[in-house]
Amino acid sequence: MAWIKRCAERNEPFFCDLATNAPHPPHIDEEKDIAPYRKPDQPAGFFGVIAHIDNRFGDFDQFHSDNGLVDETIVVVMTDNGGTAGVGLSNAGLQGGKTTSYEGGHRVPCWIRWPSGRLGSPRDVTPPIQIMDLFPTFVDFF
Protein backbone atom coordinates (compact mmCIF):
# COMPACT_ATOMS: atom_id res chain seq x y z
CA MET A 1 0.00 0.00 0.00
CA ALA A 2 2.93 2.34 0.66
CA TRP A 3 4.14 1.77 -2.92
CA ILE A 4 0.68 2.45 -4.35
CA LYS A 5 0.46 5.62 -2.28
CA ARG A 6 3.84 6.80 -3.65
CA CYS A 7 2.65 6.11 -7.21
CA ALA A 8 -0.54 8.09 -6.56
CA GLU A 9 1.40 11.01 -5.08
CA ARG A 10 3.55 11.13 -8.25
CA ASN A 11 0.44 10.69 -10.42
CA GLU A 12 1.94 7.49 -11.88
CA PRO A 13 -0.19 4.55 -12.96
CA PHE A 14 0.34 1.29 -11.10
CA PHE A 15 -0.45 -2.37 -11.48
CA CYS A 16 -0.76 -4.54 -8.41
CA ASP A 17 -1.54 -8.26 -8.59
CA LEU A 18 -2.35 -9.72 -5.17
CA ALA A 19 -2.45 -13.44 -5.82
CA THR A 20 -2.66 -15.26 -2.52
CA ASN A 21 -2.01 -18.93 -1.87
CA ALA A 22 -4.80 -18.88 0.69
CA PRO A 23 -7.13 -20.53 1.33
CA HIS A 24 -5.01 -23.44 0.21
CA PRO A 25 -3.26 -25.41 2.96
CA PRO A 26 -1.58 -24.94 5.28
CA HIS A 27 -4.47 -23.21 7.03
CA ILE A 28 -2.47 -21.08 9.44
CA ASP A 29 -4.21 -18.01 10.72
CA GLU A 30 -4.99 -15.97 13.79
CA GLU A 31 -7.24 -17.60 16.37
CA LYS A 32 -9.72 -14.68 16.17
CA ASP A 33 -10.41 -15.62 12.53
CA ILE A 34 -10.61 -19.36 13.15
CA ALA A 35 -12.59 -19.40 16.43
CA PRO A 36 -16.04 -18.60 14.98
CA TYR A 37 -15.80 -21.73 12.83
CA ARG A 38 -14.70 -24.26 15.47
CA LYS A 39 -17.62 -26.67 15.18
CA PRO A 40 -17.80 -30.43 14.65
CA ASP A 41 -17.21 -31.54 11.06
CA GLN A 42 -16.32 -28.02 9.92
CA PRO A 43 -12.92 -27.05 8.49
CA ALA A 44 -12.31 -24.13 10.88
CA GLY A 45 -8.84 -23.34 9.52
CA PHE A 46 -10.14 -23.21 5.96
CA PHE A 47 -13.00 -20.85 6.84
CA GLY A 48 -10.77 -18.79 9.13
CA VAL A 49 -8.31 -18.13 6.32
CA ILE A 50 -11.18 -17.06 4.06
CA ALA A 51 -12.41 -14.67 6.77
CA HIS A 52 -8.88 -13.27 7.08
CA ILE A 53 -8.65 -12.69 3.31
CA ASP A 54 -12.02 -10.92 3.39
CA ASN A 55 -10.88 -8.66 6.23
CA ARG A 56 -7.57 -7.78 4.56
CA PHE A 57 -9.33 -7.05 1.28
CA GLY A 58 -11.61 -4.71 3.22
CA ASP A 59 -8.49 -2.94 4.54
CA PHE A 60 -7.11 -2.68 1.00
CA ASP A 61 -10.41 -1.32 -0.27
CA GLN A 62 -10.55 1.23 2.56
CA PHE A 63 -7.00 2.31 1.68
CA HIS A 64 -8.17 3.06 -1.87
CA SER A 65 -11.09 5.10 -0.50
CA ASP A 66 -8.93 6.99 2.00
CA ASN A 67 -6.46 7.94 -0.74
CA GLY A 68 -8.95 8.94 -3.43
CA LEU A 69 -8.04 6.03 -5.69
CA VAL A 70 -11.37 4.23 -6.05
CA ASP A 71 -12.71 5.93 -9.19
CA GLU A 72 -9.62 5.44 -11.34
CA THR A 73 -8.57 2.00 -10.10
CA ILE A 74 -9.71 -1.21 -11.76
CA VAL A 75 -10.21 -3.84 -9.07
CA VAL A 76 -10.75 -7.46 -10.05
CA VAL A 77 -11.60 -10.04 -7.40
CA MET A 78 -11.85 -13.69 -8.30
CA THR A 79 -11.13 -17.08 -6.82
CA ASP A 80 -9.59 -20.19 -8.21
CA ASN A 81 -11.41 -23.15 -9.70
CA GLY A 82 -13.51 -25.08 -7.25
CA GLY A 83 -13.54 -25.72 -3.56
CA THR A 84 -11.47 -28.16 -1.57
CA ALA A 85 -11.95 -28.45 2.19
CA GLY A 86 -15.35 -26.78 2.17
CA VAL A 87 -16.89 -28.85 -0.64
CA GLY A 88 -18.33 -31.42 1.76
CA LEU A 89 -20.29 -28.62 3.39
CA SER A 90 -21.25 -26.56 0.35
CA ASN A 91 -20.14 -25.99 -3.20
CA ALA A 92 -22.96 -23.48 -3.78
CA GLY A 93 -25.14 -26.22 -5.26
CA LEU A 94 -22.77 -26.75 -8.17
CA GLN A 95 -22.11 -30.28 -9.41
CA GLY A 96 -18.59 -31.63 -9.06
CA GLY A 97 -15.57 -30.02 -7.48
CA LYS A 98 -11.96 -29.10 -8.06
CA THR A 99 -10.34 -30.97 -10.97
CA THR A 100 -13.71 -31.86 -12.56
CA SER A 101 -15.21 -30.50 -15.75
CA TYR A 102 -18.51 -29.82 -14.00
CA GLU A 103 -19.47 -26.29 -12.93
CA GLY A 104 -18.31 -26.96 -9.37
CA GLY A 105 -14.79 -27.46 -10.71
CA HIS A 106 -14.40 -24.42 -12.94
CA ARG A 107 -17.08 -21.83 -12.22
CA VAL A 108 -15.83 -19.04 -9.96
CA PRO A 109 -17.03 -15.62 -8.86
CA CYS A 110 -15.41 -12.61 -10.47
CA TRP A 111 -16.14 -9.01 -9.53
CA ILE A 112 -14.80 -6.06 -11.48
CA ARG A 113 -15.07 -2.52 -10.18
CA TRP A 114 -14.01 0.60 -12.04
CA PRO A 115 -16.38 3.48 -11.19
CA SER A 116 -15.03 5.94 -13.78
CA GLY A 117 -14.63 3.27 -16.46
CA ARG A 118 -17.03 2.25 -19.18
CA LEU A 119 -18.17 -1.03 -17.67
CA GLY A 120 -21.87 -0.17 -17.52
CA SER A 121 -24.31 -1.01 -14.76
CA PRO A 122 -23.62 -3.89 -12.37
CA ARG A 123 -24.89 -7.14 -13.86
CA ASP A 124 -24.30 -10.84 -14.15
CA VAL A 125 -22.34 -11.91 -17.22
CA THR A 126 -23.36 -15.40 -18.23
CA PRO A 127 -21.02 -16.41 -21.08
CA PRO A 128 -17.99 -18.26 -19.75
CA ILE A 129 -14.73 -16.33 -19.72
CA GLN A 130 -11.33 -17.00 -18.27
CA ILE A 131 -8.67 -14.84 -16.69
CA MET A 132 -6.75 -14.56 -19.96
CA ASP A 133 -9.75 -12.69 -21.44
CA LEU A 134 -9.39 -9.81 -18.98
CA PHE A 135 -6.05 -8.35 -20.04
CA PRO A 136 -6.87 -7.79 -23.73
CA THR A 137 -10.27 -6.44 -22.69
CA PHE A 138 -8.68 -3.88 -20.36
CA VAL A 139 -6.07 -2.96 -22.99
CA ASP A 140 -8.91 -2.09 -25.37
CA PHE A 141 -10.13 0.51 -22.86
CA PHE A 142 -6.91 2.47 -23.28
GUZA-493866 format. One record per atom (N, C-alpha, C, O, CB): x, y, z. Coordinates in steps of 0.001 Angstrom, whole numbers, padded with zeros to 6 digits, always signed. Glycine has a CB too. Layout:
// GUZA-493866
XYZ ...
This chain:
// GUZA-493866
+000822-001187+000000 +000000+000000+000000 +000872+001258+000000 +000502+002275-000587 -000939-000006+001206 +002027+001185+000659 +002934+002340+000657 +003407+002632-000765 +003508+003793-001160 +004151+002088+001589 +003694+001593-001528 +004139+001769-002922 +003017+002384-003764 +003265+003296-004552 +004584+000406-003533 +001807+001900-003603 +000675+002450-004348 +000482+003928-003985 +000217+004759-004853 -000621+001641-004056 +000615+004236-002715 +000464+005620-002279 +001531+006515-002921 +001238+007635-003339 +000547+005707-000745 +002770+006013-002997 +003835+006797-003650 +003515+007007-005132 +003707+008102-005661 +005210+006087-003497 +003034+005971-005792 +002651+006112-007205 +001566+007170-007359 +001635+008012-008254 +002162+004761-007779 +000567+007126-006487 -000535+008088-006562 -000039+009509-006322 -000468+010439-007006 -001626+007733-005542 +000854+009682-005366 +001398+011015-005079 +002168+011569-006266 +002201+012784-006462 +002304+010967-003850 +002796+010697-007070 +003553+011128-008255 +002681+011106-009511 +003156+011365-010617 +004785+010228-008458 +001387+010788-009320 +000444+010690-010419 +000899+009671-011468 +000722+009882-012668 +000255+012053-011062 +001480+008581-011007 +001941+007490-011880 +000948+006336-011832 +000441+005996-010763 +003357+007002-011459 +000672+005739-012975 -000190+004552-012959 +000525+003403-012253 +001752+003386-012157 -000588+004138-014402 -000246+002460-011769 +000339+001293-011097 -000465+000056-011432 -001647+000128-011769 +000395+001500-009565 +000198-001069-011332 -000455-002367-011484 -000057-003193-010279 +001129-003343-009987 -000055-003080-012837 -001022-003718-009593 -000757-004538-008407 -001563-005823-008524 -002791-005777-008603 -001114-003770-007087 -000898-006954-008536 -001541-008263-008593 -001343-008922-007244 -000225-009303-006897 -000963-009148-009752 -002421-009063-006477 -002351-009718-005169 -002899-011132-005308 -004087-011372-005088 -003146-008913-004083 -002053-012038-005665 -002446-013436-005821 -002017-014185-004561 -000826-014396-004329 -001808-014075-007112 -002976-014573-003771 -002662-015260-002518 -002674-016770-002709 -003355-017279-003599 -003657-014861-001422 -001937-017473-001895 -002012-018927-001868 -003260-019355-001094 -003839-020407-001367 -000731-019535-001232 -003655-018551-000151 -004801-018880+000693 -006075-018834-000134 -006178-018023-001053 -004899-017914+001894 -007031-019671+000165 -007133-020526+001333 -006614-021942+001160 -007125-022871+001787 -008523-020589+001747 -005611-022116+000323 -005013-023441+000214 -004220-023764+001481 -003770-022857+002180 -004103-023528-001033 -004050-025047+001775 -003260-025411+002960 -001827-024916+002834 -001355-024742+001710 -003271-026933+003170 -001125-024686+003907 -001583-024941+005277 -002494-023816+005758 -002271-022646+005446 -000382-025097+006230 -003514-024183+006516 -004470-023214+007034 -003966-022661+008355 -004394-023084+009429 -005865-023850+007207 -003055-021713+008256 -002469-021082+009438 -003008-019673+009501 -002832-018891+008567 -000897-021093+009396 -003660-019348+010593 -004206-018011+010721 -004345-017653+012182 -004050-018462+013062 -005553-017899+010009 -004795-016441+012437 -004989-015972+013788 -006226-016635+014394 -007221-016873+013709 -005118-014441+013815 -006141-016923+015679 -007244-017598+016374 -008549-016816+016243 -009615-017421+016125 -006899-017790+017856 -008486-015490+016260 -009720-014685+016170 -010472-014948+014864 -011696-014818+014820 -009387-013186+016283 -009753-015316+013805 -010406-015616+012531 -010925-017051+012484 -011928-017333+011827 -009440-015377+011378 -010248-017941+013172 -010611-019356+013153 -011714-019676+014153 -012593-020484+013857 -009392-020210+013442 -011685-019063+015323 -012588-019403+016432 -014067-019466+016061 -014747-020397+016492 -012416-018411+017523 -014596-018527+015287 -016039-018601+014982 -016453-019867+014222 -017638-020195+014158 -016441-017394+014172 -015489-020562+013657 -015795-021728+012829 -015454-023055+013508 -015581-024111+012887 -015051-021630+011522 -015032-023021+014746 -014695-024256+015470 -015980-024987+015853 -016550-024751+016918 -013842-023947+016742 -016419-025868+014976 -017620-026670+015179 -017325-028070+014647 -016457-028241+013791 -018876-026032+014465 -018043-029066+015150 -017804-030431+014647 -017985-030520+013129 -018886-029906+012559 -018750-031422+015338 -017134-031277+012510 -017210-031537+011062 -017172-030265+010218 -017791-030205+009155 -018476-032303+010747 -016451-029258+010685 -016319-028021+009921 -014839-027671+009826 -014150-027661+010846 -017131-026857+010579 -014335-027386+008635 -012918-027045+008491 -012624-025615+008961 -012550-024688+008154 -012484-027212+007034 -012459-025456+010268 -012314-024133+010880 -011134-023358+010297 -011246-022157+010050 -012143-024271+012386 -010005-024033+010075 -008841-023345+009520 -009113-022814+008126 -008718-021698+007791 -007644-024274+009490 -009782-023606+007323 -010138-023210+005958 -011021-021961+005966 -010743-020991+005261 -010859-024365+005234 -012084-021995+006767 -012998-020852+006835 -012342-019650+007501 -012631-018512+007132 -014268-021233+007591 -011469-019880+008470 -010768-018788+009129 -009860-018035+008174 -009776-016807+008221 -009965-019315+010289 -009178-018777+007303 -008307-018134+006315 -009144-017307+005338 -008738-016212+004949 -007469-019195+005549 -010297-017818+004945 -011180-017057+004055 -011647-015773+004742 -011683-014712+004119 -012399-017914+003632 -012003-015868+006020 -012412-014672+006773 -011266-013662+006831 -011486-012458+006706 -012861-015054+008209 -010046-014158+007021 -008884-013272+007081 -008673-012564+005732 -008417-011361+005700 -007617-014072+007473 -008778-013294+004643 -008648-012694+003311 -009713-011609+003137 -009412-010514+002660 -008781-013780+002193 -010951-011910+003521 -012023-010924+003394 -011700-009662+004187 -011896-008552+003691 -013356-011519+003869 -011213-009819+005401 -010877-008656+006233 -009739-007838+005629 -009807-006609+005604 -010495-009108+007642 -008702-008505+005146 -007572-007775+004560 -007985-007089+003272 -007524-005983+002994 -006394-008721+004296 -008848-007722+002475 -009326-007049+001276 -010115-005803+001651 -010017-004778+000976 -010189-007996+000431 -010902-005888+002730 -011615-004712+003218 -010651-003594+003579 -010916-002427+003290 -012470-005073+004426 -009516-003947+004217 -008493-002943+004543 -007926-002319+003266 -007743-001104+003189 -007353-003580+005379 -007654-003152+002273 -007106-002681+001001 -008100-001754+000299 -007720-000721-000253 -006751-003875+000088 -009364-002135+000329 -010408-001320-000274 -010537+000014+000461 -010698+001055-000176 -011749-002072-000264 -010470-000006+001778 -010547+001227+002563 -009366+002138+002250 -009517+003357+002172 -010587+000908+004067 -008187+001537+002070 -006998+002305+001680 -007252+003070+000381 -006903+004245+000269 -005777+001369+001518 -007859+002398-000599 -008174+003063-001866 -009129+004228-001638 -008949+005301-002213 -008785+002064-002866 -010139+004023-000805 -011088+005097-000504 -010402+006258+000197 -010592+007414-000180 -012234+004570+000360 -009606+005955+001214 -008932+006994+001998 -007972+007827+001168 -007703+008981+001502 -008185+006370+003147 -007449+007251+000085 -006457+007945-000736 -007015+008426-002078 -006252+008796-002970 -005280+007036-000979 -008325+008422-002219 -008951+008942-003429 -008639+008151-004687 -008576+008718-005779 -008537+010344-003629 -008443+006849-004544 -008038+006025-005691 -009156+005158-006261 -008951+004482-007269 -006896+005144-005293 -010318+005163-005646 -011373+004226-006046 -011822+004434-007488 -011897+003473-008253 -012566+004364-005121 -012122+005685-007873 -012709+005932-009187 -011828+005512-010349 -012333+005016-011356 -013031+007372-009323 -010526+005698-010230 -009616+005439-011339 -008876+004104-011239 -007972+003832-012030 -008621+006544-011427 -009255+003282-010277 -008570+001997-010095 -009481+000853-010514 -010618+000753-010054 -008123+001816-008628 -008981+000002-011378 -009711-001210-011756 -009379-002269-010713 -008214-002606-010504 -009334-001696-013220 -010408-002787-010066 -010211-003837-009072 -010926-005084-009583 -012112-005046-009911 -010747-003404-007650 -010192-006178-009644 -010745-007463-010052 -010570-008417-008879 -009469-008575-008353 -010049-008013-011357 -011649-009041-008481 -011596-010036-007402 -012151-011335-007970 -013268-011376-008485 -012410-009569-006120 -011366-012380-007871 -011851-013689-008298 -011163-014771-007482 -010165-014521-006806 -011607-013907-009812 -011701-015952-007556 -011133-017075-006823 -010544-018068-007810 -010526-017830-009018 -012199-017754-005930 -010068-019175-007284 -009587-020193-008208 -010699-021203-008484 -011832-021013-008043 -008334-020902-007641 -010388-022248-009194 -011410-023154-009701 -011814-024246-008719 -011118-025250-008566 -010932-023781-010958 -012927-024040-008068 -013515-025076-007245 -013031-025087-005819 -011937-024619-005502 -013254-026378-007845 -013869-025630-004971 -013545-025722-003556 -012742-026964-003236 -012640-027883-004049 -014802-025704-002734 -012180-026981-002055 -011467-028164-001574 -012055-028566-000236 -012996-029358-000193 -009934-027897-001452 -011527-028041+000849 -011946-028453+002190 -013416-028176+002449 -014054-028936+003177 -011111-027752+003232 -013968-027135+001891 -015354-026781+002167 -016371-027484+001307 -017568-027333+001550 -015527-025344+002012 -015953-028252+000304 -016892-028850-000636 -017868-029780+000050 -019036-029835-000337 -016149-029597-001709 -017421-030517+001063 -018333-031423+001762 -019466-030679+002442 -020527-031254+002687 -017576-032241+002785 -019258-029423+002746 -020288-028619+003387 -021142-027891+002363 -022366-027859+002484 -019659-027621+004342 -020510-027313+001364 -021245-026558+000354 -020328-026249-000827 -019188-025822-000645 -021821-025251+000955 -020821-026462-001996 -020145-025990-003197 -021152-025155-003984 -021198-025187-005214 -019585-027189-004060 -021962-024402-003222 -022960-023482-003782 -023943-024195-004708 -024467-023590-005643 -022267-022357-004542 -024192-025469-004452 -025136-026218-005262 -024620-026642-006619 -025370-027189-007428 -026343-025424-005447 -023340-026393-006879 -022768-026751-008174 -022313-028204-008170 -021781-028691-007173 -021592-025824-008523 -022520-028887-009277 -022111-030279-009413 -020597-030372-009544 -019970-029529-010185 -022797-030932-010624 -020017-031397-008938 -018590-031630-009064 -017784-030727-008155 -018331-029972-007351 -018158-031435-010487 -016481-030818-008296 -015575-030021-007484 -014258-029853-008215 -014136-030159-009401 -015354-030668-006105 -013287-029365-007486 -011962-029102-008059 -011486-030293-008886 -011671-031444-008491 -010942-028787-006944 -010892-030021-009997 -010342-030975-010974 -011409-031651-011832 -011078-032527-012630 -009545-032033-010256 -012688-031268-011690 -013709-031864-012555 -014098-030871-013646 -013807-029678-013551 -014958-032288-011731 -014756-031379-014676 -015207-030502-015754 -016608-029956-015483 -017141-029182-016279 -015188-031249-017086 -017198-030356-014372 -018506-029820-014000 -018357-028394-013476 -017254-027941-013171 -019185-030719-012938 -019504-027687-013376 -019470-026290-012930 -018782-026113-011574 -018113-025104-011353 -020880-025744-012853 -018934-027056-010686 -018310-026963-009366 -016791-027037-009417 -016128-026789-008410 -018831-028058-008479 -016237-027369-010559 -014793-027458-010707 -014170-026312-011477 -012951-026144-011459 -014448-028722-011372 -014990-025521-012153 -014396-024425-012944 -015123-023096-012809 -014561-022059-013161 -014364-024809-014390 -016336-023094-012319 -017077-021832-012224 -016658-021080-010957 -016671-021645-009864 -018614-022093-012221 -016293-019828-011104 -015831-019036-009965 -016451-017639-010015 -016817-017151-011084 -014282-018944-009954 -016564-017005-008852 -017026-015620-008859 -015933-014697-009369 -014744-014956-009183 -017472-015190-007455 -016347-013633-010006 -015409-012610-010473 -016142-011273-010413 -017176-011081-011054 -014878-012919-011938 -015580-010352-009626 -016141-009008-009531 -015142-008038-010120 -013940-008133-009873 -016485-008632-008059 -015652-007106-010901 -014799-006064-011477 -015419-004718-011111 -016605-004480-011339 -014653-006225-013048 -014594-003849-010543 -015070-002519-010180 -014140-001479-010786 -012920-001541-010631 -015154-002355-008636 -014739-000532-011472 -014014+000600-012040 -015022+001729-012212 -015554+001916-013306 -013318+000226-013412 -015295+002489-011147 -016377+003482-011187 -016296+004476-012343 -017329+004818-012917 -016389+004240-009911 -015108+004949-012702 -015032+005937-013781 -014825+005290-015147 -014670+005991-016146 -013907+006918-013507 -014821+003986-015197 -014629+003271-016465 -015926+003141-017237 -016956+003692-016847 -014045+001890-016213 -015865+002424-018310 -017029+002255-019177 -017568+000828-019072 -017824+000178-020085 -016668+002587-020641 -017734+000356-017855 -018166-001027-017670 -019677-001187-017667 -020174-002308-017769 -017610-001564-016389 -020415-000096-017553 -021869-000167-017524 -022378-000478-016129 -021619-000487-015160 -022366-001213-018504 -023666-000730-016042 -024306-001006-014760 -023892-002378-014242 -023557-003267-015024 -025836-000925-014892 -023914-002548-012918 -023625-003888-012367 -024595-004917-012940 -025789-004654-013084 -023713-003878-010813 -024062-006087-013261 -024885-007136-013863 -024157-008467-013800 -022946-008520-013586 -025242-006787-015323 -024897-009519-013987 -024301-010839-014147 -023938-011010-015617 -024702-010628-016503 -025273-011974-013663 -022773-011583-015864 -022338-011906-017217 -022353-013416-017318 -021614-014089-016600 -020910-011311-017545 -023179-013961-018194 -023359-015402-018230 -022423-016174-019146 -022130-017331-018845 -024721-015687-018623 -021928-015600-020262 -021017-016411-021081 -019734-016730-020302 -019221-015878-019576 -020672-015672-022404 -019226-017932-020447 -017990-018257-019745 -016810-017442-020278 -016670-017231-021483 -017692-019749-019869 -015983-016999-019362 -014730-016327-019725 -013642-016926-018859 -013924-017703-017947 -014818-014759-019534 -012425-016577-019135 -011328-017002-018274 -010397-015819-018062 -010476-014819-018775 -010561-018214-018885 -009536-015937-017100 -008672-014839-016685 -007906-014243-017864 -007675-013034-017899 -007697-015315-015622 -007511-015068-018822 -006753-014558-019959 -007572-013591-020815 -006999-012826-021591 -006265-015713-020813 -008907-013612-020690 -009755-012692-021438 -009693-011270-020881 -009976-010315-021605 -011187-013186-021428 -009329-011116-019611 -009394-009807-018976 -008341-008833-019492 -008659-007677-019770 -009246-009959-017495 -007107-009273-019624 -006048-008354-020043 -006332-007701-021390 -006308-006473-021473 -004730-009086-020108 -006601-008465-022449 -006870-007794-023728 -008118-006916-023675 -008201-005916-024389 -007023-008827-024834 -009078-007276-022845 -010268-006442-022689 -009910-005106-022071 -010369-004064-022538 -011315-007152-021834 -009088-005121-021015 -008684-003880-020364 -007788-003048-021293 -007884-001821-021295 -007951-004182-019038 -006933-003685-022070 -006066-002962-022993 -006932-002191-023995 -006587-001070-024370 -005099-003940-023729 -008042-002775-024427 -008914-002092-025373 -009510-000804-024801 -009887+000089-025560 -010024-003019-025802 -009599-000699-023477 -010128+000515-022863 -009175+001698-023019 -009597+002853-022961 -010409+000271-021390 -007900+001408-023216 -006908+002475-023276 -006366+002593-024670 -005512+003440-024931 -005775+002229-022288 
